[in-house]
């Protein structure tokens, strides 16, 4: 059972993509607040407008997706994508022409 619990098809990655307006002081504040809410909920910046979070299960991912939806700013475009660890592991990353490693999976304490 414990082997099944953390396999590459059960572990999920939640990615949040966004393009938020920052023309006015109010818009900048809303964009910064949204980013801070993501970080508070355990998301890490992948690129400037892409944040990601590793979750031990689909059920846990749904909890964090719900939190993102509750923090959505009034304006802007936001996308939420949930993929398995196996799918995420198939991504290829480059810095210029140099291939780089994927972000490491963090071990999270799960309380019952």
Number of C-alpha atoms within 10 A of each C-alpha: 5 6 6 9 12 15 15 15 15 18 20 26 23 22 21 21 17 18 14 19 15 14 8 9 9 11 17 14 13 20 22 15 15 18 21 13 17 21 15 10 13 15 20 17 16 14 9 10 13 18 20 22 22 25 26 23 17 18 12 14 20 15 11 19 18 10 14 18 11 10 15 16 19 10 12 13 12 16 10 15 11 20 18 20 21 15 13 16 13 9 9 10 13 10 7 7 7 7 10 11 10 13 13 7 13 10 9 9 7 7 4 3
